[in-house]
Amino acid sequence: MAAQLILFFQFLHLIIGAYGHDSALERRTDLYVKLPVVHSTNKKVFSDFGDRRAITTVPLANRSDVAYYAQLDIGTPAQQVYVQLDTGSFELWVNPDCSDLQGSADIKFCQAVGHYTPASSSSATQIAGTKTLRYGIGSAQVQYVSDDIALAGTNSKLKGVQFGVAMDTVDEFAGILGIGHGVNVTINYKNFIDELAAQGVTGTKAFSLALGSKDEQEGVVIFGGLDTGKFTGTLQTLPIIPASQSPDKVPRYWVNMTSLSLTPPSGQNKVYENTTMAVFLDSGATLTLLPTDLANSIAADFGASATDANGFYPVDCSLNDLQGSLNFAFNGVMIKVPYNELVRELATSFGTQCFLGISPSDDFALLGDTMLRSAYAVFDQTNNAIHLAQYVNCGTNEMEITPTTNMTAIKGDCSAPAAKNAATSSTGSSIATATGSGAAKTTTTITATSGASGSAAAAEALGSRNQVMWCVGLGIVTLWGAVTVGGLL
């Protein structure tokens, strides 16, 4: 009987282990799948690659400190690679040339994002053809291959995906996952978004993106779905401007912005002139690019009289402690970007320096990460639309997007974000104030911070634990009954 008991408990252990393994994956019954979006400063995932002694200038063009990444497991057996999530490009490629980089921090980061070797994968096939992919900063010359790609943390795997393996790169420290328009629009093969839909992982060519705040250091992208626990208000639908009518004639996520305004700590709103324009949403861009005259006006209101030698606006770091926002208005929705999301802090050999997360550009207007962190955006290629709301993180409540989903009826679970209350903190500090009039002054302001509620997340975790315990209990009762009836005990 002792042997039978041992056999019984070994079998029970296998059941519990199998359930535990399955619960570690992102289980799906609907046609959507999510991936964490990891900020490169997240030390839980990436080590601290900063080397202040190696920095002699302010390297805002070195993007390893500000980009957002997703993990892909490529090949058989799987090879782990992190790639930059980029709504502004269209193709996936891996294997940057780390020896081309100058800054030691970028080199170390480049070496840590992972390397894919086609010869080590039994499912890899080389495809005839090479191409040079060019970006705002940097380029990659790639050889195309086909291989299987598993989505890390999920039970989904794409078969035979075409992507590029870099043979040479210039100023690129990580591969890029382009999630713009693909087959028969910008390229002649199925890109990542196309394959998700074609292989039945998603039911539509739509995905939602929440980059997460600077403090959170992690967000989420859901392919084929969305999360109502990541925004407030109702999603507003903005038609994607056709390429033929867009500023650069390229199929991108172009939408119309209706106005841009500033709400300084005084609360006296200032609307900037001539701010109705086409803009495109680009998660692969660190900064927000605006026409020079407009960028100069905004910078002046943050106390910056001009750009520095690198073309960026130096500002006082204490602006991060002020309430206030830069407000991007679209048809039916306004995205309020708090000061602390708009101001970039950079540790250098000269100490911490701060810069406005806006840069002048007369080529086109681009809304990069300094704006997108405050937005919840659904990029909907199926319906040629962007669905937009104010980002707030109050938990998790996922749902599938189908081709017939009425996006304008979807309301976020979160309350509007609370502004910093200048009257409730017990400590004061001397800080520079963005006045909205072009002048900067120093004043003593008392500030307080507010934390996001964790009740929804706690309830979700409790529900998962209860589910585990219920399944384990059911397994024990069932097996005990089976062995008892069978006369083993």
C-alpha positions as CSV (number, residue, x, y, z in Angstrom):
1,M,0.0,0.0,0.0
2,A,2.9,2.3,0.7
3,A,4.0,2.0,-2.9
4,Q,0.5,2.7,-4.1
5,L,0.4,5.9,-1.9
6,I,3.8,7.0,-3.4
7,L,2.4,6.4,-6.9
8,F,-0.7,8.4,-6.0
9,F,1.2,11.4,-4.7
10,Q,3.7,11.4,-7.6
11,F,0.7,11.5,-10.0
12,L,-0.8,14.3,-8.0
13,H,2.5,16.2,-8.1
14,L,2.5,15.9,-11.9
15,I,-1.0,17.4,-12.2
16,I,-0.2,20.3,-9.9
17,G,3.0,20.9,-11.8
18,A,1.3,20.9,-15.1
19,Y,-1.3,23.3,-13.9
20,G,1.4,25.6,-12.5
21,H,3.2,25.6,-15.8
22,D,0.1,26.4,-17.7
23,S,-0.8,29.2,-15.3
24,A,2.6,30.8,-15.9
25,L,1.6,31.3,-19.5
26,E,-0.9,33.8,-20.8
27,R,-3.9,31.6,-21.3
28,R,-6.3,32.7,-24.1
29,T,-9.7,31.5,-25.1
30,D,-10.4,34.7,-27.1
31,L,-8.3,35.7,-30.2
32,Y,-5.8,38.1,-28.6
33,V,-2.4,37.9,-27.0
34,K,-0.5,40.3,-24.8
35,L,3.2,41.0,-24.3
36,P,4.8,43.1,-21.6
37,V,6.4,46.3,-22.9
38,V,9.6,46.8,-21.0
39,H,11.3,50.2,-20.5
40,S,15.0,49.9,-21.0
41,T,15.6,51.5,-17.6
42,N,13.7,48.6,-15.9
43,K,16.5,46.9,-13.9
44,K,14.3,43.8,-13.2
45,V,14.8,43.0,-16.9
46,F,17.9,44.9,-17.9
47,S,20.9,45.6,-15.8
48,D,22.1,49.2,-15.2
49,F,24.2,49.9,-18.3
50,G,24.9,53.5,-17.5
51,D,28.5,54.5,-17.2
52,R,28.7,58.1,-16.2
53,R,32.4,58.3,-16.6
54,A,32.2,57.4,-20.3
55,I,29.8,60.2,-21.1
56,T,31.4,63.4,-22.2
57,T,28.4,65.0,-23.9
58,V,24.6,64.7,-23.4
59,P,23.7,61.7,-25.6
60,L,20.0,62.3,-26.2
61,A,20.5,60.5,-29.6
62,N,21.7,57.4,-27.8
63,R,18.3,55.8,-27.2
64,S,19.1,52.8,-25.0
65,D,18.0,54.8,-22.0
66,V,14.5,55.5,-23.3
67,A,13.2,52.9,-25.7
68,Y,10.5,50.2,-25.1
69,Y,11.1,46.5,-25.7
70,A,9.2,43.2,-26.2
71,Q,10.7,39.7,-25.9
72,L,10.5,37.3,-28.7
73,D,11.6,33.7,-28.6
74,I,12.9,32.9,-32.1
75,G,13.7,29.5,-33.7
76,T,13.9,25.8,-32.5
77,P,15.1,25.6,-29.8
78,A,14.0,29.2,-28.9
79,Q,16.6,32.0,-28.8
80,Q,15.5,34.9,-26.6
81,V,15.8,38.3,-28.2
82,Y,14.5,41.7,-27.1
83,V,13.3,44.1,-29.9
84,Q,12.3,47.7,-29.8
85,L,8.5,48.2,-30.3
86,D,8.0,50.6,-33.2
87,T,4.7,51.8,-34.5
88,G,6.6,54.0,-37.0
89,S,8.1,51.3,-39.1
90,F,6.9,48.1,-40.8
91,E,9.5,45.2,-40.5
92,L,11.0,43.0,-37.9
93,W,14.8,42.6,-37.8
94,V,17.4,41.4,-35.2
95,N,21.1,41.3,-34.5
96,P,22.5,44.9,-34.4
97,D,26.2,45.4,-34.8
98,C,27.3,46.4,-31.3
99,S,30.9,47.2,-32.4
100,D,29.5,50.2,-34.4
101,L,28.3,52.0,-31.3
102,Q,30.2,54.8,-29.5
103,G,28.8,55.1,-26.0
104,S,29.8,52.3,-23.5
105,A,26.2,52.2,-22.1
106,D,24.8,51.6,-25.6
107,I,27.4,48.9,-26.3
108,K,26.6,47.0,-23.1
109,F,22.8,47.3,-23.7
110,C,23.3,46.1,-27.3
111,Q,25.1,43.0,-26.1
112,A,22.4,42.2,-23.6
113,V,19.3,42.3,-25.9
114,G,20.1,38.9,-27.3
115,H,21.5,37.4,-30.5
116,Y,19.8,35.1,-33.0
117,T,21.7,32.5,-34.9
118,P,19.8,31.0,-37.8
119,A,22.2,28.0,-38.1
120,S,21.3,27.0,-34.5
121,S,17.6,26.8,-35.4
122,S,16.2,23.6,-37.0
123,S,13.1,25.6,-38.3
124,A,15.1,28.4,-40.0
125,T,15.1,28.9,-43.7
126,Q,17.1,31.6,-45.6
127,I,15.1,33.7,-48.1
128,A,16.7,35.2,-51.1
129,G,17.0,38.9,-50.9
130,T,18.6,41.7,-48.8
131,K,17.5,45.2,-48.0
132,T,18.7,48.3,-46.2
133,L,16.2,49.6,-43.7
134,R,16.6,53.3,-42.8
135,Y,15.4,55.1,-39.8
136,G,15.4,58.6,-38.4
137,I,18.6,57.6,-36.6
138,G,20.5,54.7,-37.9
139,S,20.1,51.9,-40.5
140,A,20.3,48.1,-40.9
141,Q,21.3,46.0,-43.9
142,V,19.4,42.7,-43.5
143,Q,19.3,39.2,-45.0
144,Y,15.8,37.8,-44.9
145,V,15.1,34.5,-43.2
146,S,12.0,32.6,-42.2
147,D,11.6,31.0,-38.7
148,D,9.1,30.3,-36.0
149,I,8.5,32.9,-33.3
150,A,7.0,32.2,-29.9
151,L,5.5,35.1,-28.0
152,A,7.3,35.1,-24.6
153,G,5.0,34.4,-21.6
154,T,2.2,33.0,-23.8
155,N,1.3,29.7,-25.4
156,S,1.2,31.3,-28.9
157,K,3.7,30.5,-31.7
158,L,3.9,31.9,-35.2
159,K,5.2,29.5,-37.9
160,G,7.4,30.6,-40.7
161,V,7.6,34.3,-40.1
162,Q,9.8,36.3,-42.5
163,F,12.1,38.9,-40.9
164,G,15.6,40.4,-41.3
165,V,18.9,39.3,-39.8
166,A,21.3,42.2,-39.8
167,M,24.5,41.8,-41.7
168,D,25.6,45.4,-40.9
169,T,24.0,48.3,-38.9
170,V,24.8,51.9,-38.3
171,D,23.9,53.5,-34.9
172,E,21.5,50.7,-33.9
173,F,21.7,49.1,-30.5
174,A,18.8,46.7,-30.7
175,G,16.6,45.0,-33.3
176,I,13.2,46.6,-34.1
177,L,9.7,45.1,-34.2
178,G,7.9,47.3,-36.8
179,I,4.2,47.1,-36.2
180,G,3.0,49.5,-38.9
181,H,1.2,48.6,-42.0
182,G,2.5,45.5,-43.8
183,V,1.7,43.3,-46.8
184,N,0.5,45.0,-50.0
185,V,0.7,48.4,-48.3
186,T,4.4,49.1,-47.4
187,I,6.1,45.7,-48.2
188,N,5.4,42.6,-50.3
189,Y,5.3,40.0,-47.5
190,K,3.3,39.5,-44.3
191,N,4.8,41.4,-41.4
192,F,4.3,40.6,-37.7
193,I,0.8,42.1,-37.5
194,D,-0.3,40.3,-40.7
195,E,1.0,36.9,-39.5
196,L,-0.8,37.2,-36.1
197,A,-4.1,37.6,-38.0
198,A,-3.3,35.1,-40.8
199,Q,-2.4,32.4,-38.4
200,G,-5.4,32.9,-36.2
201,V,-3.7,34.3,-33.1
202,T,-5.8,37.4,-33.4
203,G,-9.2,38.0,-35.0
204,T,-8.3,41.4,-36.4
205,K,-5.3,43.5,-37.4
206,A,-5.6,45.8,-34.3
207,F,-3.5,46.1,-31.2
208,S,-3.6,48.3,-28.1
209,L,-0.6,50.0,-26.6
210,A,0.0,51.3,-23.1
211,L,3.7,52.3,-22.7
212,G,3.3,52.9,-19.0
213,S,4.6,55.9,-17.1
214,K,8.2,56.6,-16.3
215,D,7.7,55.4,-12.8
216,E,6.0,52.2,-13.8
217,Q,8.8,51.3,-16.3
218,E,6.6,48.7,-17.9
219,G,3.5,48.7,-20.0
220,V,1.7,46.2,-22.2
221,V,0.8,45.7,-25.9
222,I,-2.2,43.5,-26.6
223,F,-2.5,42.2,-30.2
224,G,-6.1,41.7,-31.0
225,G,-7.4,43.0,-27.7
226,L,-7.5,45.9,-25.3
227,D,-7.5,46.5,-21.5
228,T,-10.2,48.8,-20.0
229,G,-8.1,48.9,-16.8
230,K,-5.6,51.1,-18.6
231,F,-7.6,54.2,-19.5
232,T,-10.2,56.7,-18.4
233,G,-13.2,57.9,-20.4
234,T,-14.5,56.5,-23.6
235,L,-12.3,55.6,-26.5
236,Q,-12.6,58.1,-29.3
237,T,-12.1,57.0,-32.9
238,L,-9.8,59.1,-35.1
239,P,-9.6,58.1,-38.8
240,I,-6.1,57.3,-40.1
241,I,-5.2,59.9,-42.8
242,P,-4.7,58.1,-46.1
243,A,-1.0,58.1,-47.3
244,S,-1.9,60.2,-50.4
245,Q,-3.2,63.0,-48.1
246,S,-0.5,62.7,-45.4
247,P,2.5,65.1,-45.1
248,D,5.2,62.5,-46.2
249,K,2.9,60.3,-48.4
250,V,3.9,57.2,-46.5
251,P,1.3,54.9,-44.9
252,R,1.7,55.6,-41.2
253,Y,-0.6,56.1,-38.2
254,W,-1.4,59.7,-39.2
255,V,-4.3,61.5,-37.5
256,N,-5.5,65.1,-37.2
257,M,-4.7,67.0,-34.0
258,T,-7.1,69.9,-33.4
259,S,-5.1,72.0,-30.9
260,L,-2.3,72.1,-28.4
261,S,-2.5,74.0,-25.1
262,L,-0.6,74.4,-21.8
263,T,-2.0,74.2,-18.3
264,P,0.7,75.6,-16.0
265,P,0.7,75.3,-12.2
266,S,-1.3,78.6,-12.0
267,G,-4.2,76.8,-13.9
268,Q,-4.4,79.6,-16.5
269,N,-4.8,77.7,-19.7
270,K,-2.8,78.9,-22.8
271,V,-3.8,77.7,-26.3
272,Y,-1.0,77.8,-28.8
273,E,-1.8,79.3,-32.3
274,N,-1.8,77.3,-35.5
275,T,-1.8,73.9,-33.9
276,T,-4.3,72.1,-36.1
277,M,-2.2,69.7,-38.0
278,A,-1.6,66.1,-39.1
279,V,0.6,64.1,-36.6
280,F,1.7,60.5,-36.5
281,L,2.0,58.3,-33.5
282,D,5.5,56.7,-33.2
283,S,6.5,54.6,-30.3
284,G,10.0,54.2,-31.8
285,A,10.7,57.9,-31.3
286,T,11.9,59.1,-27.9
287,L,10.9,62.8,-28.4
288,T,7.9,64.6,-29.8
289,L,8.7,66.6,-32.9
290,L,6.8,69.8,-33.5
291,P,7.2,72.7,-36.0
292,T,10.1,75.0,-34.9
293,D,8.0,78.1,-34.1
294,L,5.6,76.0,-32.0
295,A,8.4,74.1,-30.3
296,N,10.2,77.3,-29.4
297,S,7.0,78.8,-27.9
298,I,6.4,75.8,-25.7
299,A,10.1,75.7,-24.7
300,A,10.0,79.3,-23.7
301,D,7.0,78.6,-21.4
302,F,9.2,76.0,-19.7
303,G,12.0,78.5,-19.3
304,A,14.2,77.5,-22.2
305,S,15.3,80.4,-24.4
306,A,16.9,78.3,-27.2
307,T,18.1,74.8,-28.1
308,D,21.6,73.8,-27.0
309,A,24.5,72.7,-29.3
310,N,22.8,69.3,-29.7
311,G,19.4,70.8,-30.7
312,F,17.6,70.1,-27.5
313,Y,15.9,72.4,-24.9
314,P,17.6,72.5,-21.5
315,V,15.1,73.0,-18.7
316,D,15.2,73.0,-14.9
317,C,14.9,69.5,-13.4
318,S,12.5,70.8,-10.7
319,L,9.8,71.1,-13.3
320,N,9.3,67.4,-12.7
321,D,7.9,68.2,-9.3
322,L,5.2,70.6,-10.6
323,Q,1.6,70.0,-11.4
324,G,0.7,71.1,-14.9
325,S,0.3,69.5,-18.3
326,L,0.8,70.0,-22.0
327,N,-2.5,69.1,-23.7
328,F,-2.9,67.4,-27.1
329,A,-6.5,67.8,-28.3
330,F,-8.1,65.6,-30.9
331,N,-11.7,65.2,-32.0
332,G,-13.5,64.2,-28.8
333,V,-10.5,63.6,-26.6
334,M,-7.7,65.5,-25.0
335,I,-4.5,63.8,-23.9
336,K,-2.9,65.6,-20.9
337,V,0.8,65.0,-20.6
338,P,2.0,65.8,-17.0
339,Y,5.2,67.8,-16.6
340,N,7.0,64.9,-15.1
341,E,6.4,62.8,-18.3
342,L,7.4,65.6,-20.6
343,V,10.7,66.5,-18.9
344,R,13.6,64.0,-19.5
345,E,16.3,63.5,-16.8
346,L,19.7,62.3,-17.9
347,A,22.6,61.4,-15.6
348,T,25.9,62.6,-17.0
349,S,29.4,63.1,-15.8
350,F,28.3,66.7,-15.2
351,G,25.5,65.6,-12.9
352,T,21.8,65.2,-13.7
353,Q,20.6,67.4,-16.6
354,C,17.1,67.8,-17.8
355,F,15.7,68.5,-21.2
356,L,12.2,69.1,-22.6
357,G,10.9,66.1,-24.4
358,I,10.1,68.1,-27.5
359,S,12.3,68.9,-30.4
360,P,11.9,71.3,-33.3
361,S,11.3,69.8,-36.8
362,D,9.9,71.4,-39.9
363,D,9.7,68.1,-41.8
364,F,6.6,66.7,-40.0
365,A,4.9,66.5,-36.6
366,L,5.5,63.3,-34.7
367,L,4.1,62.3,-31.3
368,G,6.8,60.2,-29.7
369,D,7.1,58.5,-26.3
370,T,7.1,61.7,-24.3
371,M,3.4,62.1,-25.4
372,L,2.4,58.4,-25.9
373,R,3.2,57.5,-22.3
374,S,0.1,59.5,-21.3
375,A,-2.2,58.0,-24.0
376,Y,-3.9,54.7,-24.4
377,A,-4.0,54.0,-28.1
378,V,-5.6,51.2,-30.2
379,F,-4.0,51.0,-33.6
380,D,-6.7,49.5,-35.8
381,Q,-5.6,48.6,-39.3
382,T,-8.7,46.7,-40.0
383,N,-10.9,49.8,-39.7
384,N,-8.2,52.3,-40.6
385,A,-8.5,54.2,-37.3
386,I,-6.8,55.1,-34.1
387,H,-8.9,54.8,-30.9
388,L,-7.6,57.1,-28.2
389,A,-8.1,57.8,-24.5
390,Q,-6.2,59.2,-21.5
391,Y,-3.9,56.6,-20.0
392,V,-4.5,55.6,-16.4
393,N,-3.5,52.3,-14.8
394,C,-6.1,51.0,-12.4
395,G,-5.8,47.3,-12.9
396,T,-6.4,44.7,-15.7
397,N,-9.6,44.0,-17.6
398,E,-8.9,42.5,-21.0
399,M,-11.2,42.0,-23.9
400,E,-11.0,40.8,-27.5
401,I,-11.3,43.2,-30.4
402,T,-13.3,41.7,-33.3
403,P,-13.9,43.2,-36.7
404,T,-17.4,44.2,-35.5
405,T,-16.5,45.6,-32.1
406,N,-18.0,49.0,-31.5
407,M,-14.9,50.8,-30.2
408,T,-16.7,54.1,-29.4
409,A,-18.9,52.3,-26.9
410,I,-15.9,51.0,-24.8
411,K,-15.4,52.9,-21.6
412,G,-12.3,52.7,-19.4
413,D,-12.6,51.4,-15.8
414,C,-10.4,54.1,-14.4
415,S,-11.2,57.5,-12.8
416,A,-9.5,60.6,-14.2
417,P,-5.9,61.0,-13.0
418,A,-5.6,63.2,-9.9
419,A,-3.4,66.2,-10.3
420,K,-0.7,66.8,-7.7
421,N,-2.3,68.6,-4.8
422,A,0.0,71.5,-3.8
423,A,-1.7,72.0,-0.4
424,T,-1.4,68.6,1.3
425,S,2.3,67.9,1.6
426,S,4.2,68.8,4.7
427,T,7.5,69.7,2.9
428,G,8.4,72.5,0.5
429,S,11.1,73.0,-2.0
430,S,12.5,75.8,-4.2
431,I,11.6,75.0,-7.8
432,A,11.4,76.7,-11.2
433,T,7.9,77.3,-12.4
434,A,6.7,77.1,-16.0
435,T,4.5,80.2,-16.2
436,G,2.9,79.9,-19.6
437,S,4.2,83.4,-20.4
438,G,7.7,82.6,-21.5
439,A,9.4,83.5,-18.2
440,A,10.8,81.2,-15.6
441,K,10.8,82.1,-12.0
442,T,11.7,80.5,-8.7
443,T,9.2,79.9,-6.0
444,T,8.5,77.8,-3.0
445,T,5.8,75.2,-3.7
446,I,4.5,72.4,-1.6
447,T,3.7,69.3,-3.5
448,A,2.2,65.9,-2.8
449,T,2.1,62.7,-4.7
450,S,-0.7,60.2,-5.1
451,G,-0.3,56.4,-5.7
452,A,-2.3,54.3,-8.1
453,S,-4.9,52.1,-6.5
454,G,-3.9,48.4,-6.4
455,S,-7.3,47.0,-5.5
456,A,-8.1,45.7,-9.0
457,A,-4.7,44.0,-9.3
458,A,-5.1,42.6,-5.8
459,A,-8.5,41.2,-6.7
460,E,-7.1,39.7,-9.9
461,A,-4.3,38.0,-8.0
462,L,-6.7,36.7,-5.3
463,G,-8.9,35.3,-8.0
464,S,-5.9,33.5,-9.6
465,R,-4.9,32.0,-6.3
466,N,-8.4,30.8,-5.6
467,Q,-8.6,29.2,-9.0
468,V,-5.4,27.3,-8.4
469,M,-6.6,26.1,-5.0
470,W,-10.0,25.0,-6.5
471,C,-8.3,23.0,-9.2
472,V,-5.8,21.4,-6.8
473,G,-8.6,20.5,-4.4
474,L,-10.7,19.0,-7.2
475,G,-7.7,16.9,-8.4
476,I,-7.1,15.5,-4.9
477,V,-10.8,14.6,-4.4
478,T,-11.0,12.9,-7.8
479,L,-7.9,10.9,-7.4
480,W,-8.6,9.9,-3.8
481,G,-12.0,8.7,-4.9
482,A,-10.5,6.8,-7.8
483,V,-8.0,4.9,-5.8
484,T,-10.5,4.2,-3.0
485,V,-13.1,2.8,-5.4
486,G,-10.4,0.8,-7.1
487,G,-9.5,-0.9,-3.8
488,L,-6.0,0.4,-3.7
489,L,-6.3,1.6,-0.1
